């Protein structure tokens, strides 16, 4: 494949091919979503789908920005979140009350990487529409006037270079859930459809 040199970023030596291959779409989507809610040190942000391919990157970028990060996930993934300085909360019934308790009653921003009513939850928590971003619930974005910024807004070599630099410096981790050979692409999609994967599923040509 022939590619313009300006669209390429060198892979740092300490970054695996699997991590590098998984970084672009998920990484730039997470970057754009976190950037769109304009975090400052001391802000509290809630991120749904906090251990998925995009969410697992977004929580780290938000933490690097100095925010207090609350990550919504299943209990099986709480240790990973805690190990990365994130406050883990289990999604489901009662999540609004759990967020209010964990945040001290003040949520400044919300990043939704999962869909299914989280935009409405963010609004109930008092988050301003211009500090809510969803990468998946476009109907809610249109209805409530919240943001829907993702990879399209950050898909540049400059952003990719920043993310690769964070990886190389140990300030960002790309969890690789599983690597499938290309011949098993159907199995990879079946696992992806479960929506319980921690990190990225990678196809290896």
The 8 nearest C-alpha neighbors of each residue, nearest first, counted from 0:
[[1, 2, 3, 4, 7, 6, 204, 5],
 [0, 2, 3, 4, 6, 7, 5, 8],
 [3, 1, 4, 0, 6, 7, 5, 8],
 [2, 4, 5, 6, 1, 7, 0, 156],
 [3, 5, 6, 7, 2, 8, 1, 156],
 [6, 4, 3, 7, 156, 8, 2, 157],
 [7, 5, 156, 4, 3, 8, 2, 155],
 [6, 8, 4, 5, 156, 9, 3, 2],
 [7, 9, 160, 156, 10, 6, 159, 5],
 [10, 8, 11, 7, 160, 163, 12, 19],
 [9, 11, 12, 8, 14, 19, 163, 16],
 [12, 10, 14, 13, 167, 9, 163, 164],
 [11, 13, 14, 10, 15, 167, 9, 16],
 [12, 14, 11, 167, 15, 10, 166, 168],
 [15, 13, 11, 12, 167, 18, 19, 10],
 [16, 14, 18, 17, 19, 13, 12, 10],
 [15, 17, 19, 18, 20, 14, 10, 21],
 [18, 16, 20, 15, 19, 21, 201, 175],
 [17, 19, 21, 15, 20, 16, 173, 22],
 [20, 18, 16, 22, 21, 17, 15, 14],
 [19, 21, 17, 18, 22, 16, 23, 201],
 [22, 20, 18, 19, 23, 17, 199, 201],
 [21, 23, 26, 19, 20, 25, 18, 24],
 [22, 24, 26, 25, 27, 21, 159, 20],
 [25, 23, 27, 26, 28, 150, 22, 21],
 [26, 24, 53, 28, 27, 23, 22, 52],
 [27, 25, 22, 23, 29, 28, 24, 30],
 [26, 28, 30, 150, 153, 24, 29, 25],
 [29, 27, 150, 149, 25, 31, 26, 30],
 [28, 30, 57, 32, 26, 53, 27, 31],
 [29, 31, 27, 33, 28, 32, 34, 26],
 [32, 30, 34, 149, 28, 29, 153, 33],
 [33, 31, 29, 35, 34, 30, 148, 149],
 [32, 34, 30, 35, 31, 36, 29, 61],
 [33, 35, 31, 37, 32, 36, 30, 38],
 [34, 36, 32, 33, 37, 31, 148, 132],
 [35, 37, 130, 34, 33, 38, 108, 131],
 [38, 36, 34, 35, 39, 33, 130, 108],
 [37, 39, 36, 42, 64, 66, 40, 34],
 [38, 40, 42, 41, 66, 65, 64, 37],
 [41, 39, 65, 66, 42, 64, 38, 67],
 [40, 42, 66, 39, 65, 67, 43, 38],
 [43, 41, 66, 40, 39, 107, 67, 38],
 [44, 42, 67, 106, 107, 66, 68, 108],
 [43, 45, 108, 68, 109, 107, 106, 69],
 [44, 46, 69, 109, 70, 68, 110, 108],
 [47, 45, 110, 70, 49, 111, 109, 71],
 [46, 48, 71, 111, 49, 112, 113, 70],
 [49, 47, 113, 112, 54, 51, 50, 71],
 [48, 50, 54, 70, 47, 55, 71, 46],
 [49, 51, 55, 197, 54, 48, 198, 72],
 [52, 50, 198, 54, 197, 55, 53, 48],
 [51, 53, 198, 199, 54, 55, 25, 50],
 [54, 52, 25, 29, 56, 51, 55, 57],
 [53, 55, 49, 57, 51, 50, 56, 48],
 [54, 56, 50, 49, 51, 53, 57, 58],
 [57, 55, 59, 54, 53, 58, 29, 60],
 [56, 58, 29, 54, 60, 59, 55, 61],
 [59, 57, 61, 60, 56, 55, 54, 62],
 [60, 58, 62, 56, 61, 57, 63, 171],
 [59, 61, 63, 57, 62, 58, 56, 64],
 [60, 62, 64, 58, 59, 63, 66, 57],
 [61, 63, 59, 65, 64, 66, 60, 58],
 [62, 64, 60, 65, 61, 59, 66, 170],
 [65, 63, 61, 62, 66, 60, 40, 39],
 [66, 64, 40, 62, 63, 41, 39, 61],
 [67, 65, 42, 40, 41, 62, 43, 64],
 [66, 68, 43, 42, 44, 41, 62, 69],
 [69, 67, 44, 85, 66, 43, 45, 86],
 [70, 68, 86, 45, 85, 87, 44, 46],
 [69, 71, 87, 49, 46, 45, 86, 88],
 [72, 70, 47, 88, 49, 90, 89, 48],
 [73, 71, 89, 49, 90, 48, 88, 70],
 [72, 74, 89, 75, 76, 90, 77, 71],
 [73, 75, 77, 76, 89, 72, 88, 87],
 [74, 76, 73, 77, 78, 72, 79, 89],
 [77, 75, 74, 79, 78, 73, 72, 80],
 [76, 78, 80, 74, 87, 79, 75, 81],
 [77, 79, 81, 80, 76, 82, 75, 87],
 [80, 78, 82, 77, 76, 81, 83, 50],
 [79, 81, 85, 77, 83, 78, 82, 87],
 [80, 82, 78, 85, 84, 83, 79, 77],
 [81, 83, 79, 80, 84, 78, 85, 77],
 [84, 82, 80, 81, 85, 79, 59, 62],
 [85, 83, 81, 82, 80, 86, 62, 68],
 [84, 86, 80, 81, 68, 83, 69, 87],
 [85, 87, 69, 70, 81, 68, 88, 84],
 [88, 86, 70, 77, 69, 80, 85, 71],
 [87, 89, 71, 70, 72, 90, 86, 69],
 [88, 90, 73, 72, 71, 74, 91, 87],
 [89, 91, 71, 94, 72, 88, 73, 92],
 [92, 90, 94, 93, 89, 95, 73, 71],
 [93, 91, 94, 90, 95, 89, 96, 97],
 [92, 94, 95, 96, 91, 97, 90, 98],
 [93, 95, 97, 96, 92, 90, 91, 98],
 [96, 94, 98, 97, 93, 99, 120, 124],
 [95, 97, 99, 98, 94, 93, 100, 101],
 [98, 96, 94, 100, 95, 99, 101, 93],
 [99, 97, 101, 95, 100, 96, 102, 94],
 [98, 100, 104, 96, 102, 97, 101, 103],
 [99, 101, 97, 103, 98, 102, 96, 104],
 [102, 100, 98, 99, 103, 97, 104, 69],
 [103, 101, 99, 104, 100, 105, 98, 106],
 [102, 104, 100, 101, 105, 99, 98, 106],
 [103, 105, 99, 102, 100, 106, 101, 98],
 [106, 104, 102, 103, 107, 99, 43, 124],
 [105, 107, 43, 108, 44, 126, 102, 104],
 [108, 106, 43, 126, 44, 42, 105, 109],
 [109, 107, 44, 130, 131, 106, 126, 36],
 [108, 110, 45, 131, 44, 46, 121, 111],
 [111, 109, 46, 132, 133, 131, 45, 112],
 [110, 112, 133, 47, 113, 46, 132, 114],
 [111, 113, 48, 134, 47, 133, 54, 135],
 [114, 112, 48, 111, 47, 135, 115, 117],
 [115, 113, 136, 135, 117, 116, 112, 111],
 [114, 116, 117, 113, 136, 118, 135, 119],
 [115, 117, 119, 118, 114, 120, 139, 136],
 [116, 118, 120, 119, 114, 115, 121, 111],
 [119, 117, 121, 120, 116, 122, 139, 111],
 [118, 120, 122, 117, 116, 121, 123, 139],
 [121, 119, 117, 123, 118, 122, 124, 116],
 [122, 120, 124, 118, 119, 123, 126, 117],
 [121, 123, 125, 119, 124, 126, 120, 118],
 [124, 122, 120, 125, 121, 119, 126, 95],
 [125, 123, 121, 122, 126, 120, 106, 95],
 [126, 124, 122, 123, 127, 121, 106, 105],
 [125, 127, 122, 121, 124, 107, 108, 106],
 [126, 128, 130, 129, 125, 131, 122, 108],
 [129, 127, 145, 131, 130, 144, 126, 122],
 [130, 128, 127, 131, 145, 146, 36, 144],
 [131, 129, 36, 108, 128, 127, 132, 109],
 [132, 130, 109, 128, 145, 129, 108, 110],
 [131, 133, 146, 110, 147, 32, 111, 145],
 [134, 132, 111, 147, 135, 136, 110, 112],
 [133, 135, 147, 112, 149, 148, 136, 111],
 [134, 136, 133, 114, 137, 112, 113, 111],
 [137, 135, 114, 138, 139, 133, 140, 134],
 [136, 138, 140, 139, 135, 141, 147, 133],
 [137, 139, 141, 140, 136, 142, 143, 135],
 [138, 140, 142, 141, 137, 136, 143, 118],
 [141, 139, 145, 137, 144, 138, 143, 142],
 [140, 142, 138, 139, 144, 143, 137, 145],
 [141, 143, 139, 140, 144, 138, 145, 137],
 [144, 142, 140, 145, 141, 139, 128, 118],
 [143, 145, 140, 141, 142, 128, 146, 129],
 [146, 144, 128, 140, 131, 143, 129, 132],
 [145, 147, 132, 148, 131, 140, 133, 129],
 [148, 146, 133, 132, 134, 140, 149, 137],
 [149, 147, 32, 146, 31, 152, 134, 132],
 [150, 148, 28, 31, 151, 32, 134, 152],
 [149, 151, 28, 27, 153, 154, 152, 24],
 [150, 152, 154, 149, 153, 148, 28, 27],
 [153, 151, 150, 149, 154, 31, 148, 28],
 [154, 152, 150, 27, 31, 151, 155, 158],
 [155, 153, 150, 151, 27, 152, 158, 156],
 [156, 154, 157, 158, 153, 159, 6, 27],
 [155, 157, 159, 6, 158, 160, 7, 8],
 [158, 156, 160, 155, 159, 161, 8, 154],
 [159, 157, 161, 160, 155, 156, 162, 153],
 [158, 160, 156, 162, 161, 157, 163, 155],
 [159, 161, 163, 157, 158, 162, 8, 156],
 [162, 160, 164, 158, 159, 163, 165, 157],
 [161, 163, 165, 159, 164, 160, 166, 158],
 [164, 162, 166, 160, 165, 161, 159, 167],
 [163, 165, 167, 161, 162, 166, 160, 168],
 [166, 164, 170, 162, 168, 171, 163, 167],
 [167, 165, 171, 163, 169, 164, 168, 170],
 [166, 168, 164, 165, 169, 11, 163, 13],
 [169, 167, 165, 166, 170, 164, 171, 163],
 [168, 170, 166, 167, 171, 165, 172, 164],
 [171, 169, 165, 168, 166, 172, 167, 63],
 [172, 170, 166, 165, 169, 59, 173, 56],
 [171, 173, 174, 166, 170, 169, 56, 59],
 [172, 174, 18, 175, 198, 171, 56, 22],
 [175, 173, 198, 172, 176, 199, 197, 55],
 [176, 174, 199, 198, 177, 200, 173, 18],
 [177, 175, 199, 198, 200, 197, 174, 196],
 [178, 176, 200, 175, 201, 179, 199, 187],
 [177, 179, 201, 202, 200, 203, 180, 176],
 [180, 178, 202, 203, 183, 201, 181, 177],
 [181, 179, 203, 182, 183, 202, 204, 178],
 [180, 182, 204, 183, 184, 202, 203, 179],
 [181, 183, 180, 184, 179, 185, 204, 202],
 [184, 182, 181, 186, 185, 180, 179, 187],
 [185, 183, 187, 181, 186, 182, 188, 179],
 [186, 184, 188, 187, 183, 189, 182, 190],
 [187, 185, 189, 183, 184, 188, 190, 179],
 [186, 188, 184, 190, 185, 189, 191, 179],
 [187, 189, 191, 185, 190, 186, 192, 184],
 [190, 188, 186, 192, 191, 187, 185, 193],
 [189, 191, 187, 188, 192, 193, 186, 196],
 [190, 192, 188, 193, 189, 194, 187, 196],
 [193, 191, 189, 194, 190, 188, 195, 187],
 [192, 194, 191, 190, 195, 189, 196, 188],
 [195, 193, 192, 191, 196, 190, 51, 113],
 [196, 194, 193, 197, 51, 191, 73, 190],
 [197, 195, 194, 51, 198, 176, 191, 199],
 [198, 196, 50, 51, 176, 195, 199, 174],
 [199, 197, 52, 174, 51, 175, 176, 50],
 [200, 198, 52, 175, 176, 201, 174, 21],
 [199, 201, 177, 176, 178, 175, 202, 198],
 [202, 200, 178, 199, 179, 177, 203, 17],
 [201, 203, 179, 181, 180, 178, 204, 200],
 [202, 204, 180, 181, 179, 201, 178, 17],
 [203, 181, 180, 202, 182, 179, 201, 184]]
